[in-house]
Amino acid sequence: MPPKSKVVADALESPCGITRTLGVLSDPWAFLILRSSFLGQRTFAEFRYSLGIATDVLTARLNTLVEQGIFKKVPYQHAGQRTRHAYDRTMAGQELLTVLISMQQWGDAHLVSNKPREVLPVRRDSDSKVRVSLVDEEGSFVNSADTEFVREHSG
Amino acid sequence: MPPKSKVVADALESPCGITRTLGVLSDPWAFLILRSSFLGQRTFAEFRYSLGIATDVLTARLNTLVEQGIFKKVPYQHAGQRTRHAYDRTMAGQELLTVLISMQQWGDAHLVSNKPREVLPVRRDSDSKVRVSLVDEEGSFVNSADTEFVREHSG
């Protein structure tokens, strides 16, 4: 496995969780590979075919996603062929769904498309549509306009 | 103002809201400029100084963020100097806070750092900490493990 790139390594040293996440999801391909995974794709060939991504870029992104604990490699074998690996999401990878849904929700609200939406997030057990919301410590919903970043008190 | 890049233009044609959002937030710099904005920075010089970003990259990203309605340019002038522009978030830009908080929350949970967190999201009116959650149509919280993307029915 190749060494982590300097950019990824630097980002992962950051005190900022946003920057660390960007060290792993370092370009649109990483997000799109993850989206493909949530749509049921698991193999190198499936990712490559659906995304039209160059093999070296796909290899590099998959390696980073495995190194950072987002995908785990699962061996599989078709009759008479050599063993290959599929890429399944870990629990940490599954939790990135919240990031993807927040991006989908924002894109649907603010970047108009004349094409119909193709996929939507739902509860597995009820088909109830799922959205992302900001929530305070009491469990009340909060608007983004009423939310701000503040410096954390040291000590 | 330069024409939109082909990559951005293509992404914005996508039926997928995630892809359209990635057309605007097309690399880590775009996310980091936005983060700086939420931390109170407004001017080209402030972004450039805090991020150490090349001026041509910063110019390109700010132009895209203005074109796509995330920042609006606001003129300001210091005594005896020429008019300059600050970049303030629009309402659409403010709503990207949900995307950033979801990335911060995931990074804090899954990419361990030995450095203390520096900023955290809170309600403006109460300092109650704010987190991102998945919520169904009845307003119940949902785990990401219990959520999936499904193909939307056509028609």
HADDOCK unambig.tbl for C-alpha pairs under 7 A between the chains (distance, minus, plus):
assign (segid A and resid 13 and name CA) (segid B and resid 113 and name CA) 6.63 0.50 0.50
assign (segid A and resid 15 and name CA) (segid B and resid 113 and name CA) 6.43 0.50 0.50
assign (segid A and resid 15 and name CA) (segid B and resid 115 and name CA) 5.06 0.50 0.50
assign (segid A and resid 15 and name CA) (segid B and resid 116 and name CA) 6.06 0.50 0.50
assign (segid A and resid 15 and name CA) (segid B and resid 117 and name CA) 5.51 0.50 0.50
assign (segid A and resid 15 and name CA) (segid B and resid 118 and name CA) 6.77 0.50 0.50
assign (segid A and resid 16 and name CA) (segid B and resid 117 and name CA) 6.24 0.50 0.50
assign (segid A and resid 16 and name CA) (segid B and resid 118 and name CA) 6.87 0.50 0.50
assign (segid A and resid 17 and name CA) (segid B and resid 103 and name CA) 6.90 0.50 0.50
assign (segid A and resid 17 and name CA) (segid B and resid 104 and name CA) 4.30 0.50 0.50
assign (segid A and resid 17 and name CA) (segid B and resid 105 and name CA) 6.87 0.50 0.50
assign (segid A and resid 17 and name CA) (segid B and resid 107 and name CA) 4.35 0.50 0.50
assign (segid A and resid 17 and name CA) (segid B and resid 108 and name CA) 5.12 0.50 0.50
assign (segid A and resid 18 and name CA) (segid B and resid 100 and name CA) 6.59 0.50 0.50
assign (segid A and resid 18 and name CA) (segid B and resid 103 and name CA) 5.21 0.50 0.50
assign (segid A and resid 18 and name CA) (segid B and resid 104 and name CA) 4.31 0.50 0.50
assign (segid A and resid 18 and name CA) (segid B and resid 107 and name CA) 6.23 0.50 0.50
assign (segid A and resid 20 and name CA) (segid B and resid 107 and name CA) 5.83 0.50 0.50
assign (segid A and resid 20 and name CA) (segid B and resid 111 and name CA) 6.78 0.50 0.50
assign (segid A and resid 21 and name CA) (segid B and resid 103 and name CA) 6.09 0.50 0.50
assign (segid A and resid 21 and name CA) (segid B and resid 107 and name CA) 5.02 0.50 0.50
assign (segid A and resid 22 and name CA) (segid B and resid 28 and name CA) 6.15 0.50 0.50
assign (segid A and resid 26 and name CA) (segid B and resid 27 and name CA) 6.99 0.50 0.50
assign (segid A and resid 26 and name CA) (segid B and resid 28 and name CA) 6.33 0.50 0.50
assign (segid A and resid 27 and name CA) (segid B and resid 26 and name CA) 6.98 0.50 0.50
assign (segid A and resid 27 and name CA) (segid B and resid 27 and name CA) 5.33 0.50 0.50
assign (segid A and resid 27 and name CA) (segid B and resid 28 and name CA) 6.87 0.50 0.50
assign (segid A and resid 28 and name CA) (segid B and resid 22 and name CA) 6.14 0.50 0.50
assign (segid A and resid 28 and name CA) (segid B and resid 26 and name CA) 6.33 0.50 0.50
assign (segid A and resid 28 and name CA) (segid B and resid 27 and name CA) 6.88 0.50 0.50
assign (segid A and resid 38 and name CA) (segid B and resid 149 and name CA) 6.61 0.50 0.50
assign (segid A and resid 39 and name CA) (segid B and resid 149 and name CA) 6.41 0.50 0.50
assign (segid A and resid 92 and name CA) (segid B and resid 110 and name CA) 6.42 0.50 0.50
assign (segid A and resid 94 and name CA) (segid B and resid 144 and name CA) 6.41 0.50 0.50
assign (segid A and resid 94 and name CA) (segid B and resid 145 and name CA) 6.40 0.50 0.50
assign (segid A and resid 95 and name CA) (segid B and resid 144 and name CA) 5.55 0.50 0.50
assign (segid A and resid 96 and name CA) (segid B and resid 106 and name CA) 6.94 0.50 0.50
assign (segid A and resid 97 and name CA) (segid B and resid 144 and name CA) 6.26 0.50 0.50
assign (segid A and resid 98 and name CA) (segid B and resid 102 and name CA) 6.50 0.50 0.50
assign (segid A and resid 98 and name CA) (segid B and resid 134 and name CA) 6.77 0.50 0.50
assign (segid A and resid 98 and name CA) (segid B and resid 144 and name CA) 6.80 0.50 0.50
assign (segid A and resid 99 and name CA) (segid B and resid 99 and name CA) 6.15 0.50 0.50
assign (segid A and resid 99 and name CA) (segid B and resid 102 and name CA) 5.34 0.50 0.50
assign (segid A and resid 99 and name CA) (segid B and resid 103 and name CA) 6.09 0.50 0.50
assign (segid A and resid 100 and name CA) (segid B and resid 18 and name CA) 6.58 0.50 0.50
assign (segid A and resid 102 and name CA) (segid B and resid 98 and name CA) 6.49 0.50 0.50
assign (segid A and resid 102 and name CA) (segid B and resid 99 and name CA) 5.34 0.50 0.50
assign (segid A and resid 103 and name CA) (segid B and resid 17 and name CA) 6.89 0.50 0.50
assign (segid A and resid 103 and name CA) (segid B and resid 18 and name CA) 5.20 0.50 0.50
assign (segid A and resid 103 and name CA) (segid B and resid 21 and name CA) 6.10 0.50 0.50
assign (segid A and resid 103 and name CA) (segid B and resid 99 and name CA) 6.09 0.50 0.50
assign (segid A and resid 104 and name CA) (segid B and resid 17 and name CA) 4.29 0.50 0.50
assign (segid A and resid 104 and name CA) (segid B and resid 18 and name CA) 4.31 0.50 0.50
assign (segid A and resid 105 and name CA) (segid B and resid 17 and name CA) 6.86 0.50 0.50
assign (segid A and resid 106 and name CA) (segid B and resid 96 and name CA) 6.93 0.50 0.50
assign (segid A and resid 107 and name CA) (segid B and resid 17 and name CA) 4.34 0.50 0.50
assign (segid A and resid 107 and name CA) (segid B and resid 18 and name CA) 6.24 0.50 0.50
assign (segid A and resid 107 and name CA) (segid B and resid 20 and name CA) 5.85 0.50 0.50
assign (segid A and resid 107 and name CA) (segid B and resid 21 and name CA) 5.04 0.50 0.50
assign (segid A and resid 108 and name CA) (segid B and resid 17 and name CA) 5.13 0.50 0.50
assign (segid A and resid 110 and name CA) (segid B and resid 92 and name CA) 6.42 0.50 0.50
assign (segid A and resid 111 and name CA) (segid B and resid 20 and name CA) 6.79 0.50 0.50
assign (segid A and resid 113 and name CA) (segid B and resid 13 and name CA) 6.64 0.50 0.50
assign (segid A and resid 113 and name CA) (segid B and resid 15 and name CA) 6.43 0.50 0.50
assign (segid A and resid 115 and name CA) (segid B and resid 15 and name CA) 5.08 0.50 0.50
assign (segid A and resid 116 and name CA) (segid B and resid 15 and name CA) 6.08 0.50 0.50
assign (segid A and resid 117 and name CA) (segid B and resid 15 and name CA) 5.51 0.50 0.50
assign (segid A and resid 117 and name CA) (segid B and resid 16 and name CA) 6.24 0.50 0.50
assign (segid A and resid 118 and name CA) (segid B and resid 15 and name CA) 6.77 0.50 0.50
assign (segid A and resid 118 and name CA) (segid B and resid 16 and name CA) 6.87 0.50 0.50
assign (segid A and resid 118 and name CA) (segid B and resid 151 and name CA) 5.67 0.50 0.50
assign (segid A and resid 118 and name CA) (segid B and resid 152 and name CA) 5.22 0.50 0.50
assign (segid A and resid 119 and name CA) (segid B and resid 149 and name CA) 5.95 0.50 0.50
assign (segid A and resid 119 and name CA) (segid B and resid 150 and name CA) 5.29 0.50 0.50
assign (segid A and resid 119 and name CA) (segid B and resid 151 and name CA) 4.33 0.50 0.50
assign (segid A and resid 119 and name CA) (segid B and resid 152 and name CA) 5.01 0.50 0.50
assign (segid A and resid 120 and name CA) (segid B and resid 149 and name CA) 5.24 0.50 0.50
assign (segid A and resid 120 and name CA) (segid B and resid 150 and name CA) 5.60 0.50 0.50
assign (segid A and resid 120 and name CA) (segid B and resid 151 and name CA) 6.56 0.50 0.50
assign (segid A and resid 120 and name CA) (segid B and resid 152 and name CA) 6.25 0.50 0.50
assign (segid A and resid 121 and name CA) (segid B and resid 147 and name CA) 6.50 0.50 0.50
assign (segid A and resid 121 and name CA) (segid B and resid 148 and name CA) 5.40 0.50 0.50
assign (segid A and resid 121 and name CA) (segid B and resid 149 and name CA) 4.30 0.50 0.50
assign (segid A and resid 121 and name CA) (segid B and resid 150 and name CA) 6.31 0.50 0.50
assign (segid A and resid 122 and name CA) (segid B and resid 147 and name CA) 5.58 0.50 0.50
assign (segid A and resid 122 and name CA) (segid B and resid 148 and name CA) 5.63 0.50 0.50
assign (segid A and resid 122 and name CA) (segid B and resid 149 and name CA) 6.27 0.50 0.50
assign (segid A and resid 123 and name CA) (segid B and resid 146 and name CA) 5.81 0.50 0.50
assign (segid A and resid 123 and name CA) (segid B and resid 147 and name CA) 4.59 0.50 0.50
assign (segid A and resid 123 and name CA) (segid B and resid 148 and name CA) 6.47 0.50 0.50
assign (segid A and resid 124 and name CA) (segid B and resid 146 and name CA) 5.51 0.50 0.50
assign (segid A and resid 124 and name CA) (segid B and resid 147 and name CA) 5.50 0.50 0.50
assign (segid A and resid 124 and name CA) (segid B and resid 148 and name CA) 6.25 0.50 0.50
assign (segid A and resid 128 and name CA) (segid B and resid 136 and name CA) 5.89 0.50 0.50
assign (segid A and resid 128 and name CA) (segid B and resid 137 and name CA) 5.81 0.50 0.50
assign (segid A and resid 129 and name CA) (segid B and resid 136 and name CA) 5.65 0.50 0.50
assign (segid A and resid 129 and name CA) (segid B and resid 137 and name CA) 5.75 0.50 0.50
assign (segid A and resid 130 and name CA) (segid B and resid 134 and name CA) 6.36 0.50 0.50
assign (segid A and resid 130 and name CA) (segid B and resid 135 and name CA) 5.47 0.50 0.50
assign (segid A and resid 130 and name CA) (segid B and resid 136 and name CA) 4.43 0.50 0.50
assign (segid A and resid 130 and name CA) (segid B and resid 137 and name CA) 6.53 0.50 0.50
assign (segid A and resid 131 and name CA) (segid B and resid 134 and name CA) 5.63 0.50 0.50
assign (segid A and resid 131 and name CA) (segid B and resid 135 and name CA) 5.37 0.50 0.50
assign (segid A and resid 131 and name CA) (segid B and resid 136 and name CA) 6.36 0.50 0.50
assign (segid A and resid 132 and name CA) (segid B and resid 132 and name CA) 6.70 0.50 0.50
assign (segid A and resid 132 and name CA) (segid B and resid 133 and name CA) 5.65 0.50 0.50
assign (segid A and resid 132 and name CA) (segid B and resid 134 and name CA) 4.60 0.50 0.50
assign (segid A and resid 132 and name CA) (segid B and resid 135 and name CA) 6.04 0.50 0.50
assign (segid A and resid 133 and name CA) (segid B and resid 132 and name CA) 5.67 0.50 0.50
assign (segid A and resid 133 and name CA) (segid B and resid 133 and name CA) 5.45 0.50 0.50
assign (segid A and resid 133 and name CA) (segid B and resid 134 and name CA) 6.33 0.50 0.50
assign (segid A and resid 133 and name CA) (segid B and resid 135 and name CA) 6.72 0.50 0.50
assign (segid A and resid 134 and name CA) (segid B and resid 98 and name CA) 6.78 0.50 0.50
assign (segid A and resid 134 and name CA) (segid B and resid 130 and name CA) 6.35 0.50 0.50
assign (segid A and resid 134 and name CA) (segid B and resid 131 and name CA) 5.64 0.50 0.50
assign (segid A and resid 134 and name CA) (segid B and resid 132 and name CA) 4.60 0.50 0.50
assign (segid A and resid 134 and name CA) (segid B and resid 133 and name CA) 6.33 0.50 0.50
assign (segid A and resid 135 and name CA) (segid B and resid 130 and name CA) 5.47 0.50 0.50
assign (segid A and resid 135 and name CA) (segid B and resid 131 and name CA) 5.38 0.50 0.50
assign (segid A and resid 135 and name CA) (segid B and resid 132 and name CA) 6.04 0.50 0.50
assign (segid A and resid 135 and name CA) (segid B and resid 133 and name CA) 6.72 0.50 0.50
assign (segid A and resid 136 and name CA) (segid B and resid 128 and name CA) 5.89 0.50 0.50
assign (segid A and resid 136 and name CA) (segid B and resid 129 and name CA) 5.63 0.50 0.50
assign (segid A and resid 136 and name CA) (segid B and resid 130 and name CA) 4.42 0.50 0.50
assign (segid A and resid 136 and name CA) (segid B and resid 131 and name CA) 6.35 0.50 0.50
assign (segid A and resid 137 and name CA) (segid B and resid 128 and name CA) 5.81 0.50 0.50
assign (segid A and resid 137 and name CA) (segid B and resid 129 and name CA) 5.73 0.50 0.50
assign (segid A and resid 137 and name CA) (segid B and resid 130 and name CA) 6.53 0.50 0.50
assign (segid A and resid 144 and name CA) (segid B and resid 94 and name CA) 6.41 0.50 0.50
assign (segid A and resid 144 and name CA) (segid B and resid 95 and name CA) 5.56 0.50 0.50
assign (segid A and resid 144 and name CA) (segid B and resid 97 and name CA) 6.27 0.50 0.50
assign (segid A and resid 144 and name CA) (segid B and resid 98 and name CA) 6.80 0.50 0.50
assign (segid A and resid 145 and name CA) (segid B and resid 94 and name CA) 6.39 0.50 0.50
assign (segid A and resid 146 and name CA) (segid B and resid 123 and name CA) 5.81 0.50 0.50
assign (segid A and resid 146 and name CA) (segid B and resid 124 and name CA) 5.52 0.50 0.50
assign (segid A and resid 147 and name CA) (segid B and resid 121 and name CA) 6.50 0.50 0.50
assign (segid A and resid 147 and name CA) (segid B and resid 122 and name CA) 5.58 0.50 0.50
assign (segid A and resid 147 and name CA) (segid B and resid 123 and name CA) 4.59 0.50 0.50
assign (segid A and resid 147 and name CA) (segid B and resid 124 and name CA) 5.51 0.50 0.50
assign (segid A and resid 148 and name CA) (segid B and resid 121 and name CA) 5.41 0.50 0.50
assign (segid A and resid 148 and name CA) (segid B and resid 122 and name CA) 5.64 0.50 0.50
assign (segid A and resid 148 and name CA) (segid B and resid 123 and name CA) 6.47 0.50 0.50
assign (segid A and resid 148 and name CA) (segid B and resid 124 and name CA) 6.24 0.50 0.50
assign (segid A and resid 149 and name CA) (segid B and resid 38 and name CA) 6.60 0.50 0.50
assign (segid A and resid 149 and name CA) (segid B and resid 39 and name CA) 6.41 0.50 0.50
assign (segid A and resid 149 and name CA) (segid B and resid 119 and name CA) 5.96 0.50 0.50
assign (segid A and resid 149 and name CA) (segid B and resid 120 and name CA) 5.24 0.50 0.50
assign (segid A and resid 149 and name CA) (segid B and resid 121 and name CA) 4.32 0.50 0.50
assign (segid A and resid 149 and name CA) (segid B and resid 122 and name CA) 6.29 0.50 0.50
assign (segid A and resid 150 and name CA) (segid B and resid 119 and name CA) 5.30 0.50 0.50
assign (segid A and resid 150 and name CA) (segid B and resid 120 and name CA) 5.59 0.50 0.50
assign (segid A and resid 150 and name CA) (segid B and resid 121 and name CA) 6.34 0.50 0.50
assign (segid A and resid 151 and name CA) (segid B and resid 118 and name CA) 5.67 0.50 0.50
assign (segid A and resid 151 and name CA) (segid B and resid 119 and name CA) 4.33 0.50 0.50
assign (segid A and resid 151 and name CA) (segid B and resid 120 and name CA) 6.55 0.50 0.50
assign (segid A and resid 152 and name CA) (segid B and resid 118 and name CA) 5.20 0.50 0.50
assign (segid A and resid 152 and name CA) (segid B and resid 119 and name CA) 5.03 0.50 0.50
assign (segid A and resid 152 and name CA) (segid B and resid 120 and name CA) 6.26 0.50 0.50
